[in-house]
Amino acid sequence: MDLLKDQLGFIRDKKVLILGVGKISQLLVQSLNQEGVRAIFIANRTYAKAVSLAKEIDAEVISFAGWKGQLKDADIIISATSCPHILLRKEDLKDITRPRLIIDLSVPRDVEPGIRAINGITLFYLDDLDFIIQKKLTERFKEVPNALTIIEQEVDNLCIRENLAREREPALWP
């Protein structure tokens, strides 16, 4: 979700196409729904699984054979399938005229690398996300000294307050 917000800013007005209905997709769909995206379309080889997930959040199900028809409308495309070959090719996006964010969470990859060359398309693979996660962790670890300073100050303040209370009413303290 951080990546989506970093790349797109406001995501409530976006339409999202999700390919695959595994654990990753389930978590994504729940997060996207909580963020209030405008529409979520789900396609999966097993149609019943897509229907089951879609019912949880009132998403729309698309047959796996027809998911490419949604490419023109989707602002965000997230692929998380177990497909052994490329699903999304450069020629599938030749008629796309507005920007798209594509995230490929599949191993092996579902999205052809050449798509990165298309103007207006931003593509992230699982490897890219690992780099982003490590970067954010590094940023958080830089804040540890500040957090420790705040904790020490609060402990000191608590001790001072406790000592003052003991001085005021020593009979209440052991």
Contacts in CASP RR format, 6 or more apart in sequence:
PFRMAT RR
TARGET T0000
AUTHOR 0000-0000-0000
METHOD contacts of the structure
MODEL  1
MDLLKDQLGFIRDKKVLILGVGKISQLLVQSLNQEGVRAIFIANRTYAKA
VSLAKEIDAEVISFAGWKGQLKDADIIISATSCPHILLRKEDLKDITRPR
LIIDLSVPRDVEPGIRAINGITLFYLDDLDFIIQKKLTERFKEVPNALTI
IEQEVDNLCIRENLAREREPALWP
1 31 0 8 1.000
1 32 0 8 1.000
1 35 0 8 1.000
2 132 0 8 1.000
2 136 0 8 1.000
3 103 0 8 1.000
3 124 0 8 1.000
3 129 0 8 1.000
3 132 0 8 1.000
4 11 0 8 1.000
4 76 0 8 1.000
4 101 0 8 1.000
5 11 0 8 1.000
7 101 0 8 1.000
7 122 0 8 1.000
8 14 0 8 1.000
8 75 0 8 1.000
8 76 0 8 1.000
8 101 0 8 1.000
11 32 0 8 1.000
11 35 0 8 1.000
11 36 0 8 1.000
11 37 0 8 1.000
11 76 0 8 1.000
12 35 0 8 1.000
12 36 0 8 1.000
12 37 0 8 1.000
12 38 0 8 1.000
13 37 0 8 1.000
13 38 0 8 1.000
14 37 0 8 1.000
14 38 0 8 1.000
14 75 0 8 1.000
14 76 0 8 1.000
15 37 0 8 1.000
15 38 0 8 1.000
15 39 0 8 1.000
15 40 0 8 1.000
15 41 0 8 1.000
15 73 0 8 1.000
15 74 0 8 1.000
15 75 0 8 1.000
15 76 0 8 1.000
16 32 0 8 1.000
16 37 0 8 1.000
16 39 0 8 1.000
16 40 0 8 1.000
16 41 0 8 1.000
16 74 0 8 1.000
16 75 0 8 1.000
16 76 0 8 1.000
16 77 0 8 1.000
16 78 0 8 1.000
17 41 0 8 1.000
17 43 0 8 1.000
17 62 0 8 1.000
17 67 0 8 1.000
17 70 0 8 1.000
17 71 0 8 1.000
17 74 0 8 1.000
17 76 0 8 1.000
17 77 0 8 1.000
17 78 0 8 1.000
18 25 0 8 1.000
18 28 0 8 1.000
18 29 0 8 1.000
18 40 0 8 1.000
18 41 0 8 1.000
18 42 0 8 1.000
18 43 0 8 1.000
18 78 0 8 1.000
18 79 0 8 1.000
18 80 0 8 1.000
19 43 0 8 1.000
19 44 0 8 1.000
19 67 0 8 1.000
19 77 0 8 1.000
19 78 0 8 1.000
19 79 0 8 1.000
19 80 0 8 1.000
19 81 0 8 1.000
19 87 0 8 1.000
19 110 0 8 1.000
20 42 0 8 1.000
20 43 0 8 1.000
20 44 0 8 1.000
20 45 0 8 1.000
20 50 0 8 1.000
20 79 0 8 1.000
20 80 0 8 1.000
20 81 0 8 1.000
21 42 0 8 1.000
21 44 0 8 1.000
21 46 0 8 1.000
21 49 0 8 1.000
21 50 0 8 1.000
21 52 0 8 1.000
21 53 0 8 1.000
22 49 0 8 1.000
22 80 0 8 1.000
24 80 0 8 1.000
24 105 0 8 1.000
25 42 0 8 1.000
25 53 0 8 1.000
25 78 0 8 1.000
25 80 0 8 1.000
26 53 0 8 1.000
28 78 0 8 1.000
28 80 0 8 1.000
29 40 0 8 1.000
29 42 0 8 1.000
29 53 0 8 1.000
29 56 0 8 1.000
29 57 0 8 1.000
29 59 0 8 1.000
30 56 0 8 1.000
30 57 0 8 1.000
32 40 0 8 1.000
33 40 0 8 1.000
33 57 0 8 1.000
33 59 0 8 1.000
37 76 0 8 1.000
39 59 0 8 1.000
39 60 0 8 1.000
40 54 0 8 1.000
40 57 0 8 1.000
40 59 0 8 1.000
40 60 0 8 1.000
41 59 0 8 1.000
41 60 0 8 1.000
41 61 0 8 1.000
41 62 0 8 1.000
41 67 0 8 1.000
41 70 0 8 1.000
41 74 0 8 1.000
42 50 0 8 1.000
42 53 0 8 1.000
42 54 0 8 1.000
42 59 0 8 1.000
42 60 0 8 1.000
42 61 0 8 1.000
42 62 0 8 1.000
43 50 0 8 1.000
43 61 0 8 1.000
43 62 0 8 1.000
43 63 0 8 1.000
43 64 0 8 1.000
43 66 0 8 1.000
43 67 0 8 1.000
43 70 0 8 1.000
44 50 0 8 1.000
44 53 0 8 1.000
44 64 0 8 1.000
44 81 0 8 1.000
45 64 0 8 1.000
45 81 0 8 1.000
47 61 0 8 1.000
47 63 0 8 1.000
47 64 0 8 1.000
50 61 0 8 1.000
50 62 0 8 1.000
50 64 0 8 1.000
51 61 0 8 1.000
53 59 0 8 1.000
54 60 0 8 1.000
54 61 0 8 1.000
62 69 0 8 1.000
62 70 0 8 1.000
68 92 0 8 1.000
71 77 0 8 1.000
71 92 0 8 1.000
71 93 0 8 1.000
71 96 0 8 1.000
71 100 0 8 1.000
72 95 0 8 1.000
72 96 0 8 1.000
74 100 0 8 1.000
75 99 0 8 1.000
75 100 0 8 1.000
75 101 0 8 1.000
76 100 0 8 1.000
76 101 0 8 1.000
76 102 0 8 1.000
76 103 0 8 1.000
77 88 0 8 1.000
77 100 0 8 1.000
77 101 0 8 1.000
77 102 0 8 1.000
77 103 0 8 1.000
78 102 0 8 1.000
78 103 0 8 1.000
78 105 0 8 1.000
79 87 0 8 1.000
79 88 0 8 1.000
79 102 0 8 1.000
79 103 0 8 1.000
79 104 0 8 1.000
79 105 0 8 1.000
79 106 0 8 1.000
79 110 0 8 1.000
79 111 0 8 1.000
80 105 0 8 1.000
80 106 0 8 1.000
81 87 0 8 1.000
81 106 0 8 1.000
81 110 0 8 1.000
82 106 0 8 1.000
83 106 0 8 1.000
83 110 0 8 1.000
84 108 0 8 1.000
85 108 0 8 1.000
86 109 0 8 1.000
86 110 0 8 1.000
86 111 0 8 1.000
86 112 0 8 1.000
87 110 0 8 1.000
87 111 0 8 1.000
88 102 0 8 1.000
88 104 0 8 1.000
88 110 0 8 1.000
88 111 0 8 1.000
88 112 0 8 1.000
88 115 0 8 1.000
89 112 0 8 1.000
89 115 0 8 1.000
90 112 0 8 1.000
90 114 0 8 1.000
90 115 0 8 1.000
90 117 0 8 1.000
90 118 0 8 1.000
93 100 0 8 1.000
93 115 0 8 1.000
93 118 0 8 1.000
93 121 0 8 1.000
96 118 0 8 1.000
96 121 0 8 1.000
98 120 0 8 1.000
99 120 0 8 1.000
99 121 0 8 1.000
99 122 0 8 1.000
100 120 0 8 1.000
100 121 0 8 1.000
100 122 0 8 1.000
101 122 0 8 1.000
101 124 0 8 1.000
102 111 0 8 1.000
102 115 0 8 1.000
102 121 0 8 1.000
102 122 0 8 1.000
102 123 0 8 1.000
102 124 0 8 1.000
103 123 0 8 1.000
103 124 0 8 1.000
103 129 0 8 1.000
104 110 0 8 1.000
104 111 0 8 1.000
104 123 0 8 1.000
104 124 0 8 1.000
104 125 0 8 1.000
104 126 0 8 1.000
105 126 0 8 1.000
105 129 0 8 1.000
106 126 0 8 1.000
107 126 0 8 1.000
109 125 0 8 1.000
111 123 0 8 1.000
111 125 0 8 1.000
113 123 0 8 1.000
115 121 0 8 1.000
115 123 0 8 1.000
116 123 0 8 1.000
165 172 0 8 1.000
165 173 0 8 1.000
166 173 0 8 1.000
END
